[in-house]
């Protein structure tokens, strides 16, 4: 079954690591070329590199946890559906009657 929150979490993890590498390399290249001094490099790495990556990682963890809850619920629903189908195949349960009882 498709788990959208986990896919979003994976994309956020990849984006965080990619952004960390790209922006970090850009800031460090500017420092190595002498275009920016040490305080500006520290500020650039902190504000424009680590904080956005940390935010994306935190959102990714939250989405992953939501995806775990979704996966657990989907597994429980599949188990219940399988049990009802087996009971229905034996003739012990009439599915329309069970559905009507669940909605009342």
C-alpha positions as CSV (number, residue, x, y, z in Angstrom):
1,X,0.0,0.0,0.0
2,X,1.2,3.5,-0.8
3,X,2.4,5.4,2.2
4,X,2.4,9.1,1.3
5,X,3.7,10.5,4.7
6,X,6.8,8.2,4.5
7,X,7.4,9.3,0.9
8,X,7.3,12.9,2.0
9,X,9.6,12.1,4.9
10,X,12.1,10.5,2.5
11,X,12.0,13.5,0.2
12,X,12.5,15.9,3.2
13,X,15.5,13.8,4.3
14,X,17.1,13.9,0.8
15,X,16.3,17.7,0.5
16,X,17.9,18.4,3.9
17,X,21.0,16.5,3.1
18,X,21.3,18.0,-0.4
19,X,20.7,21.5,0.8
20,X,23.2,21.0,3.6
21,X,25.8,19.9,1.1
22,X,25.0,22.5,-1.6
23,X,24.7,25.6,0.6
24,X,27.5,24.5,2.9
25,X,29.8,24.0,-0.1
26,X,28.8,27.4,-1.5
27,X,29.5,29.2,1.8
28,X,32.8,27.4,2.3
29,X,33.9,28.1,-1.2
30,X,33.2,31.8,-0.7
31,X,35.3,31.6,2.5
32,X,38.1,29.8,0.8
33,X,38.2,32.3,-2.0
34,X,38.4,35.2,0.5
35,X,35.1,36.7,-0.5
36,X,33.6,36.4,3.0
37,X,35.3,36.5,6.4
38,X,35.1,34.0,9.3
39,X,32.1,35.6,11.2
40,X,30.1,35.7,7.9
41,X,31.0,32.1,7.2
42,X,29.9,31.0,10.6
43,X,26.6,33.0,10.2
44,X,26.1,31.6,6.7
45,X,26.7,28.0,7.8
46,X,24.5,28.4,10.9
47,X,21.5,30.4,9.5
48,X,21.5,29.4,5.9
49,X,22.8,25.8,6.2
50,X,22.2,24.1,9.5
51,X,18.9,25.6,10.6
52,X,17.0,24.9,7.4
53,X,18.4,21.4,7.3
54,X,17.4,20.9,10.9
55,X,13.9,22.1,10.2
56,X,13.5,19.8,7.2
57,X,14.8,16.9,9.2
58,X,12.4,17.6,12.1
59,X,9.5,17.8,9.6
60,X,10.7,14.6,8.0
61,X,10.8,12.8,11.4
62,X,7.2,14.0,12.1
63,X,6.1,12.8,8.7
64,X,7.8,9.4,9.2
65,X,6.1,8.9,12.5
66,X,2.7,9.8,10.9
67,X,3.5,7.3,8.2
68,X,4.2,4.6,10.8
69,X,0.8,5.2,12.4
70,X,-0.8,5.0,9.0
71,X,1.0,1.7,8.2
72,X,-0.1,0.2,11.5
73,X,-3.7,1.2,10.9
74,X,-3.6,-0.2,7.3
75,X,-2.1,-3.5,8.6
76,X,-4.9,-3.8,11.2
77,X,-7.6,-3.1,8.6
78,X,-6.1,-5.7,6.2
79,X,-6.1,-8.2,9.0
80,X,-9.7,-7.5,9.9
81,X,-10.7,-7.7,6.2
82,X,-8.9,-11.0,5.8
83,X,-10.6,-12.5,8.9
84,X,-14.1,-11.3,7.7
85,X,-13.4,-12.8,4.2
86,X,-12.4,-16.2,5.7
87,X,-15.4,-16.2,7.9
88,X,-17.7,-15.2,5.0
89,X,-16.2,-18.0,2.9
90,X,-17.1,-20.6,5.6
91,X,-20.6,-19.2,5.7
92,X,-20.3,-18.2,9.4
93,X,-20.8,-14.5,8.7
94,X,-23.0,-12.7,6.2
95,X,-20.9,-9.6,5.2
96,X,-23.8,-7.2,4.4
97,X,-25.2,-8.0,7.9
98,X,-21.8,-7.3,9.5
99,X,-21.5,-4.0,7.6
100,X,-25.0,-2.9,8.7
101,X,-24.1,-3.7,12.3
102,X,-20.8,-1.8,12.1
103,X,-22.7,1.4,10.9
104,X,-25.3,1.4,13.6
